[in-house]
């Protein structure tokens, strides 16, 4: 009776331990906030420029040719494509984990046991009919197939495969985001190159104007109308402008090589159109509504995929607390005599199944569970941050385009006024009604204002490109 009571107590204790082992620790989670403002301003037009394909948005044939080449040759993009291949192979690996593993075994060996060991004593004491003695040493030949299978009763392995599939989709969105940035960077560099060409043309024209003015001053000096000081000041102005020409030429080389690097080729001249740069008008941008960013922007979709994968990782880690069912089997032939290997008596087979679950020292799986949950919360914050950053980028670029347009209009008027003042100062100087310093300062101000106007135009075009990128355009 006492022994029966002990057995009952032991059974209750084992059952309690098993139930404790299956209990999952509580977690503190976080749900992502997907809400965004209803509009960027007072308008709620759903027309969105970000949905345009980049071939429709950029119409310059030289620019589109550069983008086309970059999409094939850019090293960073090709590295991203290999990351997609790695993620795809991870799906195959996860798929194989919940299928049975089958191994074939073919082997031969020899075994000699000692006389004064347990196996040796058993062989010595066993009566064997004459002619059927075991050889000593004992050969061993085997030909068998082994099967092992972890039955996915809690969807642990299936969830791991789903997480790998979601991460594969995340790498695709990462490729799209890389394409978006690549297209925008090439377009910005291309417009900067056009602006530098315009500035170089302005400098060359100013060198001609200033050289002619220097020649006039030298004639004036010979007729004693001005002093040597005026000649030297005009000469210094010409030298300063000539020096500026080489600075711009160096910037052109660097900008061309930046484009060549993005395109994935060694330095060479970049073909480009040569329109009147100041006549280029930025495309009108339609921002749509902020909720469209959730679908248009690849970085937001990638953050969403990463969040989904992190949640699946939590489910995988949670399954570690539950019992696992493992099945193993083997079938084959085994004999000490190769001549007897393919006989019915040499047949072997086995089938083993069991439930296993750790009862003690669960700190390792608890740590994995808590870490998976922490990464899930990280993914939530990253998703929310990505949405917030996208909204702010669009708002900044829309405001930038508006302010740059107002600035450009004022600077254009400033350039017109300074060009007129340059002509007036030259006329007055020739008639000795203006000082040479007025001519020099007016020419310098006119040159700087024209440079500022070109730079503002470049900023306008860059703001247009950046707004297109911020809206999620460029990858399709």
C-alpha positions as a printed Julia matrix, in Angstrom:
476×3 Matrix{Float64}:
  0.0     0.0     0.0
  2.83    2.38    0.93
  4.66    1.57   -2.31
  1.49    2.27   -4.34
  1.14    5.64   -2.63
  4.72    6.51   -3.55
  4.04    5.68   -7.18
  0.93    7.89   -7.19
  2.86   10.8    -5.7
  5.65   10.41   -8.23
  3.09   10.38  -11.07
  1.42   13.54   -9.77
  4.81   15.23   -9.44
  5.82   14.3   -12.99
  2.48   15.54  -14.34
  2.89   18.83  -12.47
  6.4    19.28  -13.84
  5.18   18.57  -17.37
  2.37   21.12  -17.04
  4.83   23.67  -15.66
  7.16   23.02  -18.58
  4.4    23.77  -21.07
  3.47   27.07  -19.43
  4.56   30.04  -21.52
  5.92   33.16  -19.78
  3.84   36.31  -20.12
  5.08   39.05  -22.46
  4.52   42.78  -22.69
  3.88   43.53  -26.35
  3.15   46.63  -28.41
  0.74   47.22  -31.29
  1.94   49.43  -34.12
  0.26   52.75  -34.82
 -0.68   53.0   -38.5
 -2.55   56.31  -38.34
 -1.25   59.27  -40.34
 -2.61   62.8   -40.82
 -5.43   63.08  -43.33
 -3.51   65.52  -45.56
 -0.26   67.44  -45.98
 -2.17   70.72  -46.07
 -5.75   71.74  -46.6
 -6.1    69.78  -49.85
 -7.06   66.1   -50.02
 -6.55   65.35  -53.72
 -5.78   61.65  -54.24
 -3.77   62.27  -57.42
 -0.24   61.12  -56.55
  2.89   61.77  -58.62
  4.7    58.99  -56.75
  2.71   56.4   -58.69
  4.22   57.53  -61.99
  6.89   55.28  -63.48
 10.28   56.91  -63.61
 10.27   56.77  -67.44
  7.13   58.89  -67.39
  8.47   61.33  -64.81
 11.91   61.9   -66.37
 11.72   62.77  -70.07
 15.32   63.75  -70.82
 16.63   60.91  -73.05
 20.2    61.23  -71.75
 19.0    61.0   -68.14
 16.8    57.98  -68.82
 19.71   56.26  -70.6
 21.89   56.8   -67.52
 19.22   55.37  -65.22
 18.76   52.37  -67.52
 22.48   51.63  -67.45
 22.65   52.03  -63.67
 19.83   49.54  -63.13
 22.01   46.9   -64.82
 25.51   47.84  -63.66
 25.25   49.54  -60.26
 27.25   47.49  -57.74
 25.14   48.35  -54.71
 21.99   47.27  -56.52
 23.61   44.01  -57.61
 24.7    43.36  -54.01
 21.07   43.82  -52.97
 19.98   41.32  -55.62
 22.3    38.73  -54.06
 20.68   39.4   -50.68
 17.38   38.45  -52.31
 18.95   35.21  -53.51
 20.21   34.47  -49.98
 16.71   35.06  -48.58
 15.22   32.77  -51.22
 17.64   30.01  -50.29
 16.67   30.49  -46.64
 13.07   29.64  -47.56
 14.25   26.39  -49.16
 16.26   25.53  -46.06
 13.28   26.19  -43.76
 11.03   24.12  -46.03
 13.36   21.17  -45.74
 13.37   21.29  -41.94
  9.78   20.11  -41.5
 10.13   17.31  -44.07
 11.58   13.9   -43.08
 15.36   13.56  -43.29
 16.48   10.36  -45.05
 20.09    9.21  -44.89
 21.66    6.2   -46.59
 24.37    4.3   -44.77
 26.82    1.81  -46.23
 29.71    0.75  -44.03
 32.14   -1.93  -43.08
 34.21   -2.38  -39.95
 35.85   -4.82  -37.59
 35.47   -5.21  -33.82
 37.73   -7.0   -31.33
 36.56   -6.99  -27.74
 38.68   -7.9   -24.75
 38.25  -11.26  -23.01
 37.75   -9.68  -19.63
 35.03   -7.26  -20.64
 31.3    -7.68  -20.43
 30.86   -8.34  -24.21
 33.86  -10.68  -24.16
 32.59  -12.62  -21.17
 29.15  -12.99  -22.78
 30.69  -14.34  -25.97
 32.85  -16.72  -23.98
 29.92  -18.08  -21.95
 27.54  -18.4   -24.9
 27.17  -21.9   -26.31
 27.47  -21.91  -30.08
 26.95  -24.87  -32.35
 30.12  -26.11  -34.04
 30.65  -24.42  -37.35
 28.73  -21.29  -36.3
 31.37  -19.61  -34.15
 31.72  -15.84  -34.38
 34.94  -14.78  -36.03
 37.39  -12.97  -33.83
 37.89  -10.14  -34.57
 34.27   -9.68  -35.67
 33.64   -7.98  -39.03
 30.56   -5.8   -39.46
 28.85   -4.95  -42.74
 25.77   -2.73  -42.96
 23.56   -1.27  -45.67
 20.64    0.74  -44.28
 18.37    3.77  -44.64
 17.7     6.03  -41.63
 14.7     8.34  -41.38
 14.21   11.09  -38.81
 11.27   13.44  -38.61
 10.23   16.12  -36.19
  6.45   16.29  -36.45
  5.46   19.95  -36.58
  2.5    19.65  -34.21
  2.74   23.27  -33.02
  3.53   24.87  -36.41
  6.97   25.86  -35.17
  8.75   24.86  -38.37
  5.96   26.18  -40.59
  6.12   29.57  -38.84
  9.89   29.62  -39.3
  9.36   29.01  -43.02
  6.73   31.76  -43.18
  9.12   34.15  -41.42
 11.79   33.34  -44.0
  9.29   33.93  -46.81
  8.29   37.3   -45.34
 11.95   38.3   -45.03
 12.38   37.37  -48.67
  9.61   39.82  -49.53
 11.35   42.35  -47.29
 14.56   42.04  -49.32
 12.54   42.69  -52.48
 11.24   45.9   -50.93
 14.81   46.7   -49.95
 15.82   46.34  -53.6
 12.98   48.67  -54.6
 14.09   51.22  -52.03
 17.65   51.0   -53.37
 16.34   51.61  -56.89
 14.34   54.62  -55.69
 17.4    56.2   -54.09
 19.6    55.32  -57.06
 17.25   56.95  -59.55
 16.97   60.07  -57.39
 20.74   60.32  -56.89
 21.46   60.04  -60.61
 18.79   62.63  -61.46
 20.11   65.06  -58.82
 23.68   64.67  -60.07
 22.54   65.08  -63.67
 20.75   68.36  -62.94
 23.74   69.54  -60.93
 25.91   68.82  -63.96
 23.6    70.89  -66.19
 23.8    73.72  -63.67
 27.61   73.58  -63.63
 27.65   73.71  -67.43
 25.52   76.86  -67.28
 27.77   78.43  -64.66
 30.84   77.63  -66.77
 29.2    79.3   -69.76
 28.4    82.36  -67.63
 32.01   82.55  -66.43
 33.39   82.34  -69.96
 31.1    85.12  -71.15
 32.08   87.25  -68.16
 35.76   86.66  -68.9
 35.2    88.05  -72.41
 33.31   91.05  -71.02
 35.93   91.73  -68.36
 38.79   91.29  -70.83
 37.21   93.87  -73.11
 36.73   96.17  -70.12
 40.41   95.7   -69.21
 41.45   96.65  -72.72
 39.32   99.81  -72.51
 40.82  100.73  -69.14
 44.33  100.36  -70.54
 43.42  102.72  -73.37
 41.94  105.13  -70.83
 45.14  104.91  -68.82
 47.26  105.8   -71.87
 45.12  108.89  -72.34
 45.58  109.71  -68.64
 41.89  109.38  -67.88
 42.52  106.67  -65.24
 45.49  105.59  -63.19
 47.51  102.38  -63.05
 45.45  101.42  -60.01
 42.33  101.04  -62.16
 44.21   98.85  -64.63
 45.47   96.58  -61.85
 42.02   96.28  -60.27
 40.42   95.31  -63.61
 43.27   92.87  -64.24
 42.76   91.27  -60.84
 39.06   90.91  -61.56
 39.82   89.07  -64.82
 42.27   86.73  -63.06
 39.74   85.99  -60.31
 37.09   85.05  -62.85
 39.55   82.88  -64.8
 40.44   81.07  -61.58
 36.74   80.49  -60.93
 36.49   78.83  -64.34
 38.92   76.06  -63.33
 37.11   75.53  -60.02
 33.89   74.89  -61.94
 35.67   72.59  -64.39
 36.93   70.51  -61.46
 33.42   70.28  -60.02
 32.17   69.14  -63.44
 34.77   66.35  -63.5
 33.81   65.21  -60.0
 30.1    65.3   -60.77
 30.61   63.32  -63.99
 32.63   60.72  -62.11
 29.98   60.52  -59.4
 27.46   59.68  -62.12
 29.91   57.2   -63.69
 30.29   55.49  -60.31
 26.53   55.19  -59.89
 26.23   53.86  -63.44
 28.97   51.31  -62.72
 31.6    52.35  -65.24
 35.03   53.93  -65.29
 35.36   57.72  -65.8
 34.22   58.97  -69.16
 32.35   62.03  -70.45
 28.67   62.05  -69.54
 26.38   62.85  -72.43
 23.77   65.44  -71.54
 21.35   67.81  -73.15
 22.25   71.48  -73.5
 19.04   73.49  -73.15
 18.75   76.95  -71.69
 19.02   75.77  -68.11
 17.05   78.64  -66.64
 14.07   77.74  -68.83
 13.74   74.29  -67.26
 10.54   74.18  -65.23
 10.16   71.62  -62.4
  7.3    69.19  -62.82
  4.15   69.97  -60.88
  3.98   67.61  -57.9
  0.74   66.03  -56.7
  1.27   64.68  -53.19
 -2.04   62.84  -52.83
 -2.95   61.88  -49.27
 -0.51   60.64  -46.59
 -2.11   57.2   -46.28
 -0.88   56.44  -49.82
  2.67   56.42  -48.47
  1.94   53.07  -46.79
  1.59   51.52  -50.26
  3.92   53.69  -52.35
  7.09   53.77  -50.25
  9.25   50.61  -50.38
 10.93   51.41  -47.04
  7.54   51.45  -45.27
  6.54   48.16  -46.88
  9.91   46.69  -45.91
  9.46   47.79  -42.29
  5.99   46.2   -42.36
  7.43   42.91  -43.65
 10.12   42.97  -40.98
  7.45   43.48  -38.33
  5.45   40.52  -39.65
  8.55   38.32  -39.62
  9.4    39.4   -36.06
  5.92   38.35  -34.9
  6.38   34.94  -36.48
  9.73   34.64  -34.72
  7.91   35.12  -31.4
  5.58   32.24  -32.3
  8.57   30.06  -33.18
 10.25   30.87  -29.86
  7.0    30.2   -27.99
  6.77   26.69  -29.48
 10.03   25.79  -27.71
  8.05   25.56  -24.44
  5.74   22.91  -25.88
  6.46   19.18  -26.26
  8.03   18.06  -29.5
  7.29   14.78  -31.24
 10.29   13.12  -32.87
 10.06    9.97  -34.96
 13.06    7.98  -36.17
 13.16    4.77  -38.17
 15.71    2.58  -39.87
 15.6    -0.37  -42.24
 18.46   -2.26  -43.82
 20.79   -5.24  -43.82
 23.49   -6.04  -41.23
 25.8    -9.04  -41.04
 29.32  -10.03  -40.02
 29.61  -12.04  -43.24
 29.22  -10.2   -46.56
 28.02  -13.44  -48.15
 25.09  -13.49  -45.72
 24.28   -9.76  -46.03
 21.45  -10.17  -48.55
 19.57  -12.88  -46.66
 16.3   -12.51  -44.71
 18.13  -13.21  -41.46
 20.28  -10.05  -41.95
 17.26   -7.76  -42.11
 17.13   -5.0   -39.47
 14.51   -2.35  -38.8
 13.57    0.0   -36.02
 10.86    2.58  -35.26
 11.08    4.99  -32.37
  8.75    7.84  -31.45
  8.79   10.06  -28.42
  7.65   13.3   -26.85
 10.38   15.43  -25.34
 10.16   18.6   -23.31
 12.73   20.17  -20.97
 11.54   20.25  -17.35
 14.46   21.97  -15.67
 16.75   24.87  -16.66
 14.49   26.61  -19.15
 16.51   29.84  -19.0
 17.88   29.34  -22.5
 14.49   29.07  -24.2
 13.11   31.86  -22.0
 15.95   34.11  -23.15
 15.24   33.3   -26.79
 11.55   34.01  -26.22
 12.19   37.36  -24.53
 14.74   38.34  -27.18
 12.27   37.53  -29.98
  9.65   39.68  -28.28
 12.15   42.55  -27.85
 13.01   42.38  -31.56
  9.28   42.45  -32.32
  8.88   45.65  -30.28
 11.92   47.08  -32.07
 10.24   46.31  -35.38
  7.1    48.13  -34.23
  9.08   51.26  -33.35
 11.03   51.03  -36.61
  7.77   50.78  -38.57
  6.3    53.81  -36.83
  9.55   55.76  -37.28
  9.65   54.94  -40.99
  6.1    56.24  -41.48
  6.87   59.42  -39.53
 10.07   59.99  -41.48
  8.26   59.49  -44.8
  5.57   62.02  -43.91
  8.14   64.61  -42.78
 10.22   64.1   -45.94
  7.2    64.8   -48.14
  6.14   67.82  -46.09
  9.68   69.25  -46.19
 10.06   68.83  -49.94
  6.65   70.31  -50.72
  7.48   73.37  -48.61
 10.95   73.5   -50.16
  9.55   73.56  -53.69
  7.16   76.36  -52.82
  9.8    78.5   -51.12
 12.4    77.89  -53.81
  9.97   79.04  -56.49
  9.38   82.3   -54.64
 13.12   82.71  -54.1
 13.85   82.02  -57.77
 11.35   84.64  -58.94
 12.98   87.31  -56.74
 16.51   86.34  -57.77
 15.52   86.46  -61.45
 14.4    90.05  -60.94
 17.65   90.75  -59.11
 19.67   89.39  -62.05
 17.74   91.53  -64.52
 18.34   94.62  -62.4
 22.07   93.92  -62.04
 22.51   93.21  -65.77
 20.91   96.58  -66.51
 23.1    98.26  -63.9
 26.19   96.67  -65.49
 25.32   98.11  -68.86
 24.63  101.51  -67.28
 27.88  101.5   -65.32
 29.91  100.64  -68.44
 28.26  103.47  -70.36
 28.84  105.96  -67.56
 32.45  104.83  -67.18
 33.16  105.38  -70.85
 31.8   108.91  -70.54
 33.8   109.48  -67.31
 30.63  109.88  -65.29
 31.23  106.75  -63.13
 34.17  105.52  -61.12
 35.9   102.28  -62.16
 35.11  100.79  -58.73
 31.41  101.09  -59.5
 31.97   99.12  -62.68
 33.94   96.4   -60.88
 31.46   96.01  -58.05
 28.52   95.98  -60.43
 30.14   93.27  -62.58
 30.97   91.19  -59.51
 27.45   91.48  -58.12
 25.95   90.56  -61.5
 28.17   87.47  -61.78
 27.37   86.31  -58.26
 23.63   86.89  -58.73
 23.61   84.84  -61.94
 25.47   82.07  -60.11
 22.91   82.21  -57.3
 20.1    82.0   -59.83
 21.56   78.86  -61.4
 22.12   77.26  -58.0
 18.53   78.04  -57.03
 17.34   76.39  -60.24
 19.42   73.31  -59.39
 17.88   73.27  -55.91
 14.43   73.52  -57.47
 15.05   70.52  -59.7
 16.59   68.57  -56.84
 13.59   69.38  -54.65
 11.34   68.05  -57.42
 13.35   64.81  -57.61
 13.45   64.45  -53.82
  9.7    65.03  -53.57
  9.17   62.31  -56.2
 11.38   59.97  -54.18
  9.68   60.91  -50.89
  6.29   60.09  -52.4
  7.57   56.61  -53.25
  8.33   57.12  -56.91
 11.27   55.76  -58.87
 11.27   52.02  -58.15
  8.57   50.94  -60.61
